[in-house]
Amino acid sequence: MTQQITPAIYDVLAVGAGISGIGLGIRLKEAGIDNFVILEKAGDLGGTWRDNTYPGCACDVPSALYSYSFAQKPDWSRAFAGQAEILEYVREVGERYGIGDYIRFNQAVERAQWREAKGLWEVQTANQIYFARTVVACSGYLHEPIVPDIPGLRDFNGKVFHSSRWDHDHDLSGERVAVIGTGASAIQFIPEIQPKVAKLAIFQRTPQWVLPKPDHAIPDIERRFFELPMTLQAWRSILYSGFETFGIGFRNPRLLEQLEKVGLAHLRWAVKDPELRARLTPDYTLGCKRVLMSNNYYPALSQPNVEVFATGLKEVRGNTVVGQDGSEREVDTIILGTGFHVTEPPIAEHIFNDAGQSLGQMWADGMQAYRGTTINGLPNAFMVLGPNLGIGHNSAFIVIEAQLNYIISTLRTMRERQLERIEVKADAQRSYNRKVQKDLQGTVWNTGGCSSYYLDKNGFNSIGFPWSTLKMQRLLKSFDAANYTLTPATTPVFGGRS
């Protein structure tokens, strides 16, 4: 397909129209920067909440906290909102702030490269070339599914799909189904499909810590209460403080012992079979892997049509799935609950420096960035939900909005001081990451005794944030020019549409 060159030079080009991209667009307009474009690979906005439509899909952060601080929603239907309601909220906010006018759909970024001679980013999609002064990667890390390389899987005679690409046209009623993986998605869809299927074989490499979920339908009187001035903000602040207290345990794992007692009591109460309970009991510290919440997962596993195999999947032979321990079951459908590429984000293979080196190559020894947002070697570029900003105990909106503050502060500085180019200094990035890694050593992710997406294939923690989100917000409050190389512009920049 022939690529057309867009003549305009955008001040900002964002990749992805999920929560990060929409939030960025709103903040750009608020800052008086309207010469921007958002490229979205799909035909609709919404990011992970558009893609993940599996049965039972819902948030594990309270609804009141899972929203933009500047666009809070008083009338959530549940304490923990479901996928459809969250997607509706994201769409409504995007429409309310007029962000749809800036989104170009079906524009998957194939290559984004910094052109030093031009002082611009050149961004290629299948049929278009864009030029921009700055680029912001808003692609997140929960959208590119991991499809494991299991011998025989491609030759399976039945149906195979990943939970994030759920096949709603395929009827599971009366089928023999294998579920591979027992992570955050699986514990939500397993209780939904268990009553429908004839047999359910679950292959679990590692048991999860599962806490009770304090979910409930929100009555009308409570919703009307949250419409009163300041009530919703006050409740949001209480929730934030509570979850932030929980995060102290991630940095001091011994404090998590009381929560482990809650998790074990939840397991004992729900699962009476001692053999099944033993298979479901974790042997690592709570918090080492993502902490999950569910009231119906354990009861579903206790049903007579369910078998839990404490093993990963070794191979597929015809219609037979074979566990690493040799256990076999014939199945009609295989559902992959195998998670997403987190420590090796696919977007890194599409971003290049001036010399043609990909970000993936730059990160060969582990992902690193300065304050999780800027990267030496990639001028005028930002990444939302970048390296070492994973918190595991609070809302992703907290992280996203903190980063948006930093990005907008940087762009304002570039406009006010007429800077053509900014790049974080290599020594500033190294110094910051040395401190990050030093303070991660005592966290539950590094010491908890499990394998998780916080650690990459080399055992390097490129995901976890070692401090409180209060410190994160301070670090990202404003642009710290002293840690950057600044290049003045020879012609006016950020002065309106080109």
C-alpha positions as CSV (number, residue, x, y, z in Angstrom):
1,M,0.0,0.0,0.0
2,T,1.3,3.4,-0.9
3,Q,2.0,5.7,2.1
4,Q,0.7,9.3,1.9
5,I,2.7,12.0,3.6
6,T,0.7,14.3,5.9
7,P,2.0,17.8,5.2
8,A,1.3,19.1,8.7
9,I,4.0,19.0,11.4
10,Y,2.3,18.2,14.7
11,D,3.5,19.6,17.9
12,V,2.6,16.3,19.6
13,L,1.8,12.8,18.2
14,A,0.4,10.3,20.7
15,V,0.3,6.5,20.1
16,G,-2.8,4.9,21.5
17,A,-6.3,6.1,22.3
18,G,-6.8,4.3,25.6
19,I,-7.0,5.9,29.0
20,S,-3.5,7.5,28.7
21,G,-4.0,8.9,25.2
22,I,-7.4,10.4,25.9
23,G,-6.1,11.9,29.2
24,L,-3.1,13.3,27.3
25,G,-5.4,14.9,24.7
26,I,-7.5,16.5,27.4
27,R,-4.5,17.9,29.2
28,L,-3.0,19.2,25.9
29,K,-6.1,21.1,25.1
30,E,-6.2,22.5,28.6
31,A,-2.6,23.7,28.1
32,G,-3.5,25.5,24.8
33,I,-1.7,22.9,22.6
34,D,-4.2,21.9,20.0
35,N,-1.8,20.9,17.2
36,F,-1.7,17.3,18.0
37,V,-2.9,13.9,16.7
38,I,-3.6,10.5,18.4
39,L,-2.9,7.4,16.3
40,E,-5.0,4.4,17.3
41,K,-4.4,0.9,15.8
42,A,-8.1,-0.2,16.2
43,G,-11.3,1.3,14.9
44,D,-12.4,2.5,18.3
45,L,-10.9,4.0,21.5
46,G,-10.7,2.4,24.9
47,G,-7.5,0.5,24.9
48,T,-7.5,-2.6,27.2
49,W,-11.1,-2.0,28.1
50,R,-12.1,-2.2,24.4
51,D,-10.0,-5.4,23.8
52,N,-10.8,-7.4,26.9
53,T,-14.5,-8.4,26.7
54,Y,-14.3,-11.9,28.3
55,P,-17.1,-12.9,30.6
56,G,-16.8,-11.5,34.0
57,C,-14.2,-8.8,33.0
58,A,-14.1,-6.2,35.7
59,C,-11.7,-3.8,37.5
60,D,-9.9,-4.8,40.7
61,V,-9.7,-1.2,41.8
62,P,-12.7,0.5,43.3
63,S,-14.8,2.4,40.7
64,A,-14.5,5.7,42.6
65,L,-10.7,5.6,42.3
66,Y,-10.6,4.2,38.8
67,S,-11.3,7.4,36.9
68,Y,-9.7,10.7,35.9
69,S,-9.5,13.1,38.9
70,F,-10.9,15.8,36.7
71,A,-13.8,13.7,35.4
72,Q,-15.1,11.7,38.3
73,K,-18.2,9.7,37.9
74,P,-20.8,9.7,40.8
75,D,-23.1,7.1,39.5
76,W,-21.1,3.9,39.1
77,S,-23.4,0.9,39.2
78,R,-21.0,-1.3,41.3
79,A,-18.2,-0.7,43.8
80,F,-15.9,-2.5,41.3
81,A,-17.1,-1.6,37.8
82,G,-17.3,-4.1,35.0
83,Q,-15.7,-3.8,31.6
84,A,-18.7,-2.4,29.7
85,E,-19.3,0.4,32.2
86,I,-15.6,1.4,32.3
87,L,-15.5,1.5,28.5
88,E,-18.7,3.6,28.4
89,Y,-17.1,6.0,30.9
90,V,-13.9,6.3,28.8
91,R,-15.9,6.9,25.6
92,E,-18.1,9.5,27.4
93,V,-15.1,11.4,28.7
94,G,-13.4,11.4,25.3
95,E,-16.6,12.7,23.7
96,R,-17.2,15.3,26.5
97,Y,-13.8,16.8,25.9
98,G,-13.9,16.6,22.1
99,I,-10.9,14.2,21.8
100,G,-12.5,12.2,19.0
101,D,-11.6,15.0,16.5
102,Y,-7.9,14.4,17.2
103,I,-7.9,10.6,16.8
104,R,-7.0,8.8,13.6
105,F,-8.3,5.3,13.8
106,N,-6.9,2.2,12.1
107,Q,-3.5,3.7,12.2
108,A,-1.2,1.2,13.8
109,V,2.3,2.6,14.1
110,E,4.8,0.5,12.2
111,R,7.9,2.7,12.7
112,A,8.5,5.8,14.6
113,Q,12.0,7.2,14.1
114,W,13.8,10.4,15.3
115,R,15.3,12.3,12.4
116,E,18.1,14.4,13.9
117,A,18.7,16.4,10.7
118,K,15.1,17.6,10.7
119,G,14.6,17.7,14.5
120,L,11.4,15.8,14.0
121,W,9.8,12.4,14.6
122,E,8.8,10.5,11.4
123,V,6.0,8.1,12.1
124,Q,4.9,5.5,9.6
125,T,1.6,3.6,9.5
126,A,0.5,1.2,6.7
127,N,-0.8,4.1,4.6
128,Q,0.4,7.3,6.1
129,I,3.6,9.2,7.2
130,Y,3.3,11.7,9.9
131,F,5.8,14.3,11.2
132,A,5.8,15.6,14.8
133,R,8.1,17.6,17.1
134,T,7.3,15.3,20.0
135,V,6.0,11.8,20.4
136,V,4.2,10.2,23.4
137,A,3.8,6.5,23.6
138,C,0.4,5.8,25.3
139,S,0.2,2.2,24.3
140,G,0.2,0.7,27.8
141,Y,1.2,-2.9,28.6
142,L,-2.0,-4.9,28.9
143,H,-3.0,-5.2,25.3
144,E,-0.5,-7.5,23.4
145,P,-1.4,-11.0,24.5
146,I,1.2,-13.7,25.2
147,V,0.5,-16.8,23.1
148,P,2.8,-19.5,24.4
149,D,4.8,-21.6,22.1
150,I,3.4,-24.9,23.1
151,P,4.2,-27.9,20.9
152,G,1.1,-29.0,18.9
153,L,-1.0,-26.0,19.9
154,R,-1.3,-24.8,16.3
155,D,-2.4,-28.2,15.2
156,F,-5.1,-28.5,17.8
157,N,-8.3,-29.7,16.2
158,G,-10.7,-27.6,18.3
159,K,-11.0,-23.9,19.1
160,V,-8.2,-21.9,20.6
161,F,-8.3,-18.2,21.7
162,H,-6.7,-15.9,24.2
163,S,-8.9,-14.4,26.9
164,S,-8.2,-10.9,25.5
165,R,-9.5,-12.0,22.1
166,W,-12.6,-13.8,23.4
167,D,-14.6,-15.5,20.7
168,H,-18.2,-14.6,21.6
169,D,-19.5,-16.5,18.6
170,H,-18.2,-19.8,20.0
171,D,-20.7,-21.5,22.3
172,L,-19.0,-23.3,25.2
173,S,-22.2,-25.0,26.3
174,G,-21.6,-28.7,26.9
175,E,-17.9,-28.6,25.8
176,R,-14.8,-29.9,27.4
177,V,-12.6,-26.9,28.0
178,A,-9.0,-26.4,29.0
179,V,-7.9,-23.1,30.6
180,I,-4.2,-22.4,30.5
181,G,-3.1,-20.0,33.3
182,T,-4.8,-18.7,36.4
183,G,-4.0,-15.0,36.5
184,A,-6.2,-11.9,36.8
185,S,-8.3,-12.7,33.7
186,A,-8.8,-16.4,34.4
187,I,-10.1,-15.9,37.9
188,Q,-12.8,-13.7,36.4
189,F,-13.9,-15.8,33.5
190,I,-13.6,-19.2,35.0
191,P,-16.6,-18.7,37.4
192,E,-18.6,-17.4,34.4
193,I,-18.0,-20.4,32.1
194,Q,-17.9,-23.2,34.7
195,P,-21.7,-23.6,34.8
196,K,-22.0,-23.9,31.0
197,V,-19.3,-26.4,30.2
198,A,-19.3,-30.1,30.6
199,K,-15.8,-30.4,31.8
200,L,-13.3,-27.8,32.8
201,A,-9.6,-28.6,33.0
202,I,-7.5,-25.8,34.6
203,F,-3.7,-25.9,34.2
204,Q,-2.1,-23.8,36.9
205,R,1.6,-23.3,37.0
206,T,1.5,-21.2,40.2
207,P,-1.3,-20.8,42.7
208,Q,-2.5,-17.2,43.3
209,W,-3.1,-15.2,46.4
210,V,-6.8,-14.5,46.2
211,L,-8.5,-12.1,48.7
212,P,-12.3,-11.5,49.2
213,K,-13.6,-8.8,46.9
214,P,-15.8,-6.2,48.7
215,D,-18.0,-5.7,45.6
216,H,-21.7,-4.8,45.7
217,A,-24.3,-3.0,43.6
218,I,-24.4,0.6,44.6
219,P,-27.9,1.6,45.6
220,D,-29.6,4.8,44.3
221,I,-29.4,6.5,47.6
222,E,-25.6,6.1,47.7
223,R,-25.3,7.5,44.1
224,R,-27.4,10.5,45.0
225,F,-25.2,11.1,48.0
226,F,-22.1,11.2,45.8
227,E,-23.7,13.9,43.7
228,L,-23.4,16.3,46.7
229,P,-20.4,18.6,46.6
230,M,-17.1,17.2,47.7
231,T,-18.5,13.8,48.8
232,L,-17.1,11.9,45.9
233,Q,-13.7,13.5,46.2
234,A,-13.6,12.8,49.9
235,W,-14.5,9.1,49.3
236,R,-11.8,8.9,46.6
237,S,-9.2,10.4,49.0
238,I,-10.2,7.8,51.7
239,L,-9.8,4.9,49.2
240,Y,-6.5,6.3,47.9
241,S,-5.1,6.6,51.4
242,G,-6.2,3.0,52.2
243,F,-4.6,1.5,49.2
244,E,-1.5,3.6,49.7
245,T,-1.3,2.1,53.2
246,F,-1.5,-1.4,51.6
247,G,1.4,-0.4,49.4
248,I,3.7,0.0,52.5
249,G,3.6,-3.8,52.8
250,F,5.0,-4.2,49.3
251,R,8.1,-2.3,50.4
252,N,8.1,-4.0,53.8
253,P,7.0,-7.6,53.0
254,R,6.8,-8.8,56.7
255,L,3.9,-6.4,57.1
256,L,1.9,-8.5,54.6
257,E,1.6,-11.5,57.0
258,Q,-1.8,-10.4,58.3
259,L,-3.2,-10.2,54.8
260,E,-1.8,-13.6,54.1
261,K,-3.9,-14.9,57.0
262,V,-7.0,-13.3,55.4
263,G,-6.1,-15.0,52.1
264,L,-5.6,-18.4,53.7
265,A,-8.8,-18.1,55.7
266,H,-10.7,-17.2,52.5
267,L,-9.3,-20.3,50.9
268,R,-10.1,-22.6,53.8
269,W,-13.7,-21.3,54.0
270,A,-14.3,-21.7,50.3
271,V,-12.5,-24.9,49.5
272,K,-13.3,-27.9,51.7
273,D,-11.4,-30.6,49.8
274,P,-7.9,-30.7,51.4
275,E,-6.1,-32.0,48.3
276,L,-7.6,-29.2,46.1
277,R,-6.8,-26.6,48.9
278,A,-3.2,-27.8,48.9
279,R,-2.9,-27.2,45.2
280,L,-4.3,-23.7,45.6
281,T,-2.1,-22.7,48.5
282,P,0.7,-20.3,47.5
283,D,4.2,-20.9,48.7
284,Y,5.5,-17.3,48.2
285,T,4.9,-14.0,49.8
286,L,1.6,-12.2,49.1
287,G,2.2,-9.3,46.7
288,C,5.1,-11.0,44.9
289,K,2.7,-11.6,42.0
290,R,-0.3,-9.4,41.4
291,V,-2.8,-9.7,44.3
292,L,-6.2,-10.9,43.0
293,M,-9.7,-10.5,44.5
294,S,-12.7,-12.8,43.9
295,N,-15.6,-14.2,45.8
296,N,-16.6,-16.8,43.2
297,Y,-13.3,-18.2,41.9
298,Y,-12.7,-20.8,44.7
299,P,-16.3,-22.0,44.7
300,A,-16.1,-22.5,41.0
301,L,-13.0,-24.6,41.3
302,S,-14.8,-26.8,43.9
303,Q,-17.6,-27.9,41.5
304,P,-17.7,-31.5,40.3
305,N,-17.1,-30.6,36.6
306,V,-13.8,-28.9,37.4
307,E,-10.3,-30.3,37.7
308,V,-7.3,-28.2,38.7
309,F,-3.9,-29.5,37.6
310,A,-0.9,-28.0,39.4
311,T,1.2,-27.9,36.3
312,G,1.9,-25.9,33.2
313,L,1.0,-27.3,29.7
314,K,3.7,-29.4,28.1
315,E,2.1,-30.1,24.7
316,V,-1.0,-30.7,22.7
317,R,-1.6,-34.0,20.8
318,G,-4.6,-33.9,18.6
319,N,-7.5,-33.1,21.0
320,T,-5.4,-34.0,24.0
321,V,-3.8,-31.5,26.3
322,V,-0.8,-32.8,28.2
323,G,0.6,-31.2,31.4
324,Q,4.2,-31.0,32.4
325,D,3.4,-33.7,35.0
326,G,2.1,-36.1,32.3
327,S,-1.6,-35.6,33.1
328,E,-3.8,-35.7,30.0
329,R,-7.4,-34.6,29.1
330,E,-9.3,-34.6,25.9
331,V,-10.8,-31.1,25.2
332,D,-12.9,-29.3,22.6
333,T,-11.7,-25.8,23.3
334,I,-8.5,-24.2,24.8
335,I,-8.7,-20.8,26.4
336,L,-5.3,-19.1,27.0
337,G,-5.3,-17.0,30.2
338,T,-1.6,-16.4,29.7
339,G,-1.3,-12.7,30.2
340,F,0.4,-9.9,28.2
341,H,3.9,-8.8,27.1
342,V,4.8,-6.5,30.0
343,T,8.6,-6.6,30.4
344,E,9.1,-6.7,26.6
345,P,6.4,-4.3,25.3
346,P,5.9,-4.7,21.5
347,I,5.9,-0.9,21.0
348,A,9.7,-1.0,21.7
349,E,10.2,-2.8,18.4
350,H,8.6,0.1,16.6
351,I,10.5,3.1,18.1
352,F,13.9,3.9,16.7
353,N,16.6,6.4,17.4
354,D,18.3,8.5,14.7
355,A,20.9,5.7,14.0
356,G,18.1,3.2,13.4
357,Q,18.5,1.3,16.7
358,S,15.2,0.1,18.1
359,L,14.1,0.8,21.7
360,G,14.0,-3.0,22.1
361,Q,17.7,-3.2,21.2
362,M,18.4,-0.3,23.6
363,W,16.6,-2.3,26.3
364,A,18.4,-5.6,25.6
365,D,19.7,-5.7,29.2
366,G,16.4,-4.5,30.8
367,M,14.0,-1.6,30.4
368,Q,15.1,1.7,31.9
369,A,13.9,5.2,31.6
370,Y,14.3,8.5,33.6
371,R,11.4,8.7,36.0
372,G,9.7,6.1,33.9
373,T,9.0,8.7,31.3
374,T,11.9,9.8,29.1
375,I,14.8,7.9,27.6
376,N,18.3,8.9,26.8
377,G,18.9,8.5,23.0
378,L,15.3,9.4,22.2
379,P,14.9,13.1,22.1
380,N,11.5,14.8,22.4
381,A,9.9,11.4,23.3
382,F,7.8,10.3,26.3
383,M,6.3,7.1,27.5
384,V,3.3,6.8,29.7
385,L,3.3,3.7,32.0
386,G,7.0,3.3,31.3
387,P,9.6,1.3,33.1
388,N,9.5,1.0,36.9
389,L,6.2,2.7,37.4
390,G,4.2,-0.4,38.2
391,I,2.7,0.0,41.7
392,G,0.4,-3.1,42.2
393,H,-1.5,-1.5,45.0
394,N,-3.4,1.5,43.7
395,S,-5.1,2.9,40.6
396,A,-3.3,3.2,37.3
397,F,-5.0,6.6,36.9
398,I,-2.7,7.8,39.7
399,V,0.4,6.9,37.7
400,I,-1.0,8.2,34.4
401,E,-2.0,11.6,35.7
402,A,1.3,12.0,37.5
403,Q,3.1,11.4,34.2
404,L,0.8,13.7,32.3
405,N,1.7,16.5,34.7
406,Y,5.4,15.9,33.9
407,I,4.8,15.7,30.1
408,I,2.6,18.9,30.0
409,S,5.2,20.7,32.2
410,T,7.9,19.7,29.8
411,L,5.9,20.8,26.7
412,R,5.1,24.1,28.3
413,T,8.8,24.7,29.1
414,M,9.6,23.9,25.4
415,R,7.0,26.4,24.3
416,E,7.9,29.2,26.7
417,R,11.7,28.8,26.2
418,Q,11.3,28.0,22.5
419,L,13.3,24.8,22.7
420,E,13.6,22.6,19.6
421,R,15.0,19.6,21.4
422,I,15.1,18.1,24.9
423,E,16.9,14.9,25.9
424,V,17.5,13.5,29.3
425,K,21.2,13.2,30.1
426,A,22.7,9.7,30.2
427,D,24.2,10.3,33.7
428,A,20.8,11.5,35.1
429,Q,19.1,8.4,33.8
430,R,21.8,6.1,35.2
431,S,21.8,7.8,38.6
432,Y,18.0,7.6,38.8
433,N,17.9,3.9,37.9
434,R,20.7,3.0,40.3
435,K,18.6,4.4,43.1
436,V,15.5,2.6,41.8
437,Q,17.2,-0.8,41.7
438,K,18.8,-0.3,45.1
439,D,15.5,0.5,46.7
440,L,13.7,-2.3,44.9
441,Q,16.0,-4.9,46.6
442,G,13.9,-5.2,49.7
443,T,10.5,-5.1,48.0
444,V,8.2,-8.1,47.8
445,W,8.7,-8.3,44.1
446,N,12.4,-9.0,44.5
447,T,12.3,-11.0,47.7
448,G,8.9,-12.7,47.6
449,G,10.1,-16.0,46.0
450,C,8.0,-16.1,42.9
451,S,8.2,-15.6,39.1
452,S,6.1,-12.6,38.0
453,Y,5.8,-10.0,35.2
454,Y,7.7,-7.6,37.5
455,L,10.9,-9.5,36.7
456,D,12.1,-10.0,33.1
457,K,13.9,-13.0,31.7
458,N,17.1,-11.9,33.3
459,G,15.6,-11.5,36.7
460,F,15.8,-7.7,36.4
461,N,12.9,-5.7,37.9
462,S,12.0,-3.3,35.2
463,I,8.3,-2.8,36.3
464,G,8.0,-2.1,40.0
465,F,8.1,1.4,41.6
466,P,10.0,1.2,44.9
467,W,8.4,4.2,46.6
468,S,5.0,5.6,47.4
469,T,2.8,7.2,44.8
470,L,3.1,10.4,46.9
471,K,6.8,10.4,46.0
472,M,5.9,9.5,42.4
473,Q,3.7,12.6,42.2
474,R,6.5,14.7,43.6
475,L,9.0,13.3,41.2
476,L,6.7,14.0,38.2
477,K,5.2,17.3,39.3
478,S,7.3,19.5,37.0
479,F,10.0,19.4,34.4
480,D,13.5,19.4,35.8
481,A,15.4,21.1,33.1
482,A,18.8,20.6,34.8
483,N,18.8,16.9,34.0
484,Y,18.2,17.5,30.3
485,T,20.2,18.7,27.3
486,L,18.3,21.6,25.9
487,T,18.6,22.9,22.3
488,P,17.1,26.3,21.5
489,A,15.0,26.5,18.3
490,T,16.1,28.6,15.4
491,T,12.5,29.1,14.2
492,P,9.4,29.4,16.4
493,V,7.9,26.1,17.7
494,F,4.7,25.2,19.4
495,G,3.2,28.3,17.9
496,G,0.0,26.9,16.5
497,R,-0.9,24.7,13.6
498,S,1.8,24.3,10.9
